[in-house]
Amino acid sequence: MRINQVKIHRITLPFSFEFSHSLRKRSSVNNIIVEIIAEQGEIIGFGEGAPRSYVTGESPESTFKSIRHFIQQDTFPRELNDVSQIWNFIDDITRGKEQNAAICALETGLLDALGKSQDRYIMDYFSKDFIADNIYYGAAIPLDNNQKIMELCRLIQKMKINTLRLKLGKDFEQNKEIVETVHAVFGGNHDIRVDINCSWDRKLAFEHIPLIKKYKIKVVEQPMMPDEPDIADFAARMQTEGVILMADESACSFVDMEKIAKEGYYKMINVRLSKCGGFRNSLKIIDYLRTKGILFQIGCQLGESGILSAAGRALCLLCGDAVYYDGSYDEFMLKENTTLENVSFEPGGKAGPLNSPGLGVKVDAQRLKNISYNSEIISISNPLSF
């Protein structure tokens, strides 16, 4: 399969409602879509990256430039016939975390194109050692006022989902109200994680301990900034209470995982495709965590279109040993999407494979055009023409 062009789209995905956490309040997000055009347009693959400055330091602009740079590399598989060419390319360009969204967008686009050219679903290219027939997604609850929290909880309850991830912030009283509201709706029939997005200091973290104990919160995700020294004391206290600390912003690269394993503060990792640099890097990280006995969940970035949701679905199903799954929120979060398919889950959060070739979804060209605010076509026919 000869790759002729790569088209990079900068897109704005509008939300159906405003979603807030301690670091951002959003009604839309800016993502990057990569379009791989092969065999004179007969095969088109799509990939997506979700650059977030507060996670990997990337912006849509830097991601755009990184992709442009990567396509110039000698290892870029201009003549793509085997998945090993993609892995060699990804191994060659992976450096730290600062280009992970760009790597994810390119890798997923190449995998989608290869799968379509060979009439194979993306999961065929990976080990089936931990595969699941179905997985069950949880629901995310934003940092918001009591009325909106109550309405959302009722909707989640109606969908028969009781695995919940609550966004908390710097205001103890607001956090307390959120947890109490959720508990009032679900009673004891829920599994609660709280995601702090780095917003606590030592004082605030320890102030929350009675609340964590009272409402049997199982997991506290990224309570403090990466490299915050006070995490050691808080982690020790959480261990005595039987509460797991999960790393997210502190865990973006393989080097981060080695540091986390050595320190021992975090006992669970949130692995997300865009944050961790696509399938190749995410699965390397997951294999390492397995050898170290560190738990993990498969998560998602806030605001993924159907392309990245479909990729996330495949990663979830490849990892039947993950503790939690987040993602496929298309129907519930997006006002506009990129795909013809609605990559969402069934009641109870149940979701299975998409099965069609490549990522398993079809991109609507008009929808993509509607949400693109900048696009550039790069010819691959002459690598020296960049």
C-alpha positions in Angstrom: 0.0 0.0 0.0 1.6 3.3 -1.2 0.8 6.3 1.0 0.5 9.3 -1.3 -0.6 12.1 1.1 -1.1 12.9 4.7 -3.7 15.6 5.6 -3.6 17.1 9.0 -6.8 18.7 10.4 -7.1 21.0 13.4 -10.6 20.6 14.7 -12.9 22.1 17.3 -15.3 19.6 19.0 -18.2 21.3 20.7 -19.7 19.7 23.8 -23.4 19.3 24.5 -22.8 20.8 27.9 -20.0 22.4 29.8 -17.7 20.0 31.6 -15.4 21.3 34.3 -12.5 20.0 36.4 -10.0 21.7 38.6 -7.7 22.6 35.7 -10.1 23.6 33.0 -13.7 24.5 32.3 -14.6 23.5 28.8 -17.5 23.7 26.3 -15.3 22.4 23.5 -11.8 21.0 22.8 -9.3 21.4 20.0 -8.0 18.0 18.7 -5.9 16.9 15.7 -7.1 14.5 13.0 -4.6 12.8 10.7 -5.9 11.6 7.4 -3.8 9.0 5.6 -4.5 8.9 1.9 -3.1 5.8 0.1 -3.4 4.1 -3.3 -4.5 7.4 -5.0 -7.4 7.9 -2.6 -8.8 4.3 -2.7 -7.8 3.8 1.0 -8.1 6.5 3.6 -7.2 6.0 7.2 -7.9 8.3 10.1 -6.2 8.9 13.4 -6.7 11.4 16.3 -4.7 13.0 19.0 -5.9 15.1 21.9 -3.1 17.5 22.9 -3.5 18.9 26.4 -1.0 21.4 27.7 -1.6 20.5 31.3 -0.9 16.8 30.6 1.9 16.4 28.1 2.7 20.1 27.4 1.4 19.8 23.9 -0.9 22.3 22.0 -2.7 21.8 18.7 0.0 23.9 17.1 2.9 22.0 18.5 1.2 18.7 17.6 0.6 19.9 14.1 4.4 20.7 13.8 5.4 17.4 15.3 3.3 15.4 12.9 4.8 17.3 10.0 8.3 16.6 11.3 7.6 12.9 11.8 6.4 12.4 8.3 9.8 13.5 7.0 11.7 10.8 8.9 13.3 7.9 7.0 11.4 5.3 9.0 8.0 6.8 8.0 6.3 3.8 6.2 5.6 5.4 2.8 5.1 1.9 1.4 3.1 0.2 4.1 2.5 -3.5 4.0 3.1 -4.9 7.5 2.3 -3.7 11.0 5.9 -4.1 12.0 6.8 -1.1 9.9 4.4 1.0 12.0 6.0 -0.3 15.2 9.6 0.5 13.9 8.5 4.0 13.0 6.9 4.6 16.5 9.9 3.3 18.3 12.1 5.6 16.2 10.2 8.8 17.0 9.2 8.2 20.6 11.0 10.6 23.0 9.6 11.3 26.5 6.0 12.6 26.6 6.1 16.0 24.8 4.9 14.6 21.4 2.6 11.8 22.6 -0.6 13.2 21.1 1.1 13.6 17.7 2.4 10.1 17.8 -1.0 8.8 18.8 -2.7 10.6 15.8 -0.2 9.3 13.3 -0.1 5.8 14.6 -3.9 5.3 14.8 -4.2 6.7 11.3 -1.6 4.3 9.9 -3.3 1.4 11.7 -6.7 2.4 10.3 -5.3 2.6 6.8 -3.4 -0.8 7.1 -6.5 -2.5 8.5 -8.7 -1.2 5.7 -6.1 -2.3 3.1 -6.0 -5.8 4.5 -9.6 -6.0 5.5 -8.7 -6.6 9.2 -10.0 -5.1 12.4 -7.3 -3.3 14.4 -7.3 -5.8 17.2 -5.9 -8.5 14.9 -2.6 -6.7 15.1 -2.1 -7.3 18.8 -1.6 -10.0 21.3 -4.8 -11.7 22.6 -3.4 -12.8 25.9 -5.6 -10.4 27.9 -8.5 -10.0 25.5 -12.1 -9.5 26.7 -15.3 -10.2 24.8 -16.9 -7.1 26.4 -15.9 -4.4 28.8 -18.0 -2.1 31.1 -17.4 1.6 31.0 -17.9 3.9 34.0 -19.3 7.4 34.1 -17.5 10.7 34.8 -19.1 13.4 36.9 -17.8 17.0 36.4 -17.0 19.6 39.0 -20.3 21.5 39.0 -23.2 22.8 41.1 -25.5 20.5 43.1 -28.4 20.7 40.7 -26.4 19.6 37.6 -24.7 16.9 39.6 -28.1 15.6 40.7 -29.5 15.6 37.2 -26.4 13.8 35.8 -26.5 11.2 38.5 -30.1 10.4 37.8 -29.3 9.9 34.1 -26.3 7.7 35.0 -28.5 5.7 37.4 -31.1 5.3 34.7 -28.4 3.8 32.4 -27.6 1.3 35.2 -24.0 2.4 35.6 -22.6 2.5 39.2 -18.9 2.9 38.5 -18.3 6.6 39.0 -15.4 8.9 38.6 -15.9 12.2 40.4 -14.0 15.4 39.5 -13.1 17.3 42.7 -11.3 20.6 43.2 -9.8 23.0 45.7 -13.0 23.9 47.6 -13.5 21.4 50.3 -17.2 22.3 50.9 -18.0 22.0 47.2 -16.2 18.6 47.1 -18.1 17.5 50.1 -21.4 18.5 48.5 -20.6 16.6 45.3 -19.7 13.4 47.2 -22.8 13.7 49.4 -25.1 14.3 46.4 -23.8 11.3 44.5 -24.2 9.2 47.6 -27.7 10.4 48.1 -28.7 9.3 44.6 -26.8 6.0 44.5 -26.9 5.0 48.2 -24.2 2.4 48.8 -24.6 0.9 45.4 -21.6 2.5 43.7 -17.9 2.3 43.1 -16.4 5.8 43.6 -13.1 7.1 42.3 -12.2 10.8 42.7 -10.0 12.7 40.3 -8.3 15.7 41.7 -6.3 16.8 38.6 -3.3 18.0 40.8 -5.3 20.6 42.7 -4.6 19.6 46.3 -1.7 20.7 48.6 -0.8 18.8 51.7 -3.3 20.6 54.0 -6.2 20.1 51.7 -5.4 16.5 51.0 -5.3 15.5 54.7 -8.5 17.6 55.2 -10.3 15.2 52.8 -9.4 12.0 54.6 -12.6 11.8 56.8 -14.7 12.4 53.7 -12.7 9.6 51.8 -13.3 7.2 54.7 -16.9 8.0 55.3 -18.0 7.5 51.7 -15.7 4.5 51.1 -13.9 6.2 48.2 -11.7 3.5 46.7 -9.3 5.4 44.5 -7.9 9.0 44.6 -6.5 10.0 41.3 -3.5 12.5 41.0 -4.2 14.5 44.2 -1.1 16.7 43.8 1.2 18.1 41.2 3.8 15.8 39.7 7.0 15.7 41.9 5.2 17.2 44.9 7.2 16.0 47.9 4.2 15.8 50.2 2.7 13.0 48.1 4.9 10.5 50.1 3.1 11.3 53.4 -0.3 11.3 51.9 0.3 8.1 50.0 1.4 6.4 53.3 -1.8 7.6 55.0 -4.0 6.4 52.1 -2.3 2.9 52.3 -3.2 2.6 55.9 -6.8 3.4 55.0 -6.9 0.9 52.2 -7.3 3.6 49.5 -5.4 3.4 46.2 -3.6 6.4 44.8 -3.7 6.5 41.0 -1.3 8.5 38.8 -2.4 10.4 35.7 -0.6 13.6 34.9 2.5 12.1 36.6 2.3 9.0 34.3 2.7 9.9 30.6 5.9 8.0 29.5 7.8 4.8 30.2 10.3 6.8 32.2 7.5 8.1 34.4 6.4 4.5 35.0 9.9 3.4 36.1 10.0 6.4 38.5 6.5 5.5 39.9 7.5 1.9 40.4 10.7 2.8 42.2 9.0 5.4 44.6 5.9 3.2 45.3 3.5 6.0 46.1 1.0 5.2 43.3 -0.5 1.8 43.1 -2.6 2.4 39.9 -2.0 4.2 36.6 -4.5 5.9 34.3 -3.3 4.8 30.8 -4.8 6.9 28.0 -3.9 6.5 24.3 -3.3 10.2 23.5 -1.5 10.9 26.7 0.8 7.8 26.5 1.6 8.0 22.8 -0.7 5.5 21.1 -1.0 1.7 21.1 2.6 0.8 20.9 3.7 2.9 23.8 0.6 2.3 25.9 0.9 -1.5 25.7 4.6 -1.3 26.5 3.7 0.6 29.6 0.9 -1.8 30.5 3.2 -4.8 30.1 5.7 -3.1 32.4 3.0 -2.4 35.0 1.9 -6.0 34.9 5.4 -7.2 35.7 5.6 -4.7 38.7 2.2 -5.7 40.1 0.8 -2.1 39.5 -2.9 -1.8 38.7 -4.1 0.2 35.8 -7.2 1.6 34.2 -7.8 2.5 30.5 -9.0 6.1 30.4 -9.7 8.8 27.8 -9.0 12.5 27.3 -11.9 14.9 27.9 -13.4 15.3 24.4 -12.5 12.5 22.0 -14.3 12.2 18.7 -15.5 8.8 17.4 -12.0 8.1 15.9 -10.2 8.2 19.2 -13.2 6.6 21.0 -12.9 3.6 18.6 -9.2 3.3 19.2 -9.8 3.4 22.9 -12.4 0.7 22.6 -9.9 -1.6 21.0 -7.3 -0.9 23.7 -9.9 -1.6 26.4 -10.9 -4.9 24.9 -7.2 -5.9 24.6 -6.8 -5.3 28.3 -9.4 -7.4 30.1 -7.3 -7.2 33.2 -7.7 -3.4 33.6 -9.5 -2.4 36.8 -11.6 0.4 35.3 -12.6 1.7 31.8 -13.5 5.2 30.8 -14.4 6.4 27.3 -16.9 6.1 24.4 -18.8 9.2 25.7 -19.7 10.4 22.2 -23.4 10.3 22.4 -23.4 11.9 25.9 -20.8 14.7 25.4 -20.4 15.7 21.8 -22.6 18.1 19.9 -20.7 17.4 16.7 -18.7 14.3 15.8 -16.3 13.0 13.1 -17.8 9.5 12.5 -21.0 8.2 11.0 -21.1 5.6 13.9 -22.0 6.6 17.4 -19.2 5.0 19.4 -21.1 4.8 22.7 -21.9 2.1 25.1 -25.0 0.2 26.0 -26.9 0.2 29.3 -24.7 -0.8 32.1 -21.7 0.6 30.3 -21.4 -2.6 28.2 -19.3 -2.3 25.0 -17.8 -4.8 22.6 -15.6 -4.7 19.5 -16.6 -2.7 16.4 -15.3 -5.4 14.0 -15.2 -3.4 10.8 -11.8 -3.0 9.1 -9.3 -0.6 10.6 -10.6 1.2 13.7 -14.1 0.0 12.9 -15.6 3.4 12.1 -16.3 5.5 9.0 -15.5 9.2 9.1 -18.0 11.6 7.6 -16.1 14.0 5.3 -18.7 16.8 5.6 -18.7 16.5 9.4 -14.9 16.7 9.5 -14.9 19.7 7.2 -17.5 21.4 9.4 -15.4 21.2 12.6 -12.0 21.8 10.9 -10.5 25.3 11.3 -7.2 24.6 9.6 -6.1 21.8 7.4 -2.9 21.1 5.4 -2.1 18.4 2.8 1.4 17.0 2.7 2.5 15.1 -0.3 4.5 11.9 0.3 5.4 11.3 -3.3 8.6 13.2 -2.9 10.0 13.2 0.7 12.4 15.9 -0.1 9.7 18.4 -1.0 8.9 19.3 2.6 
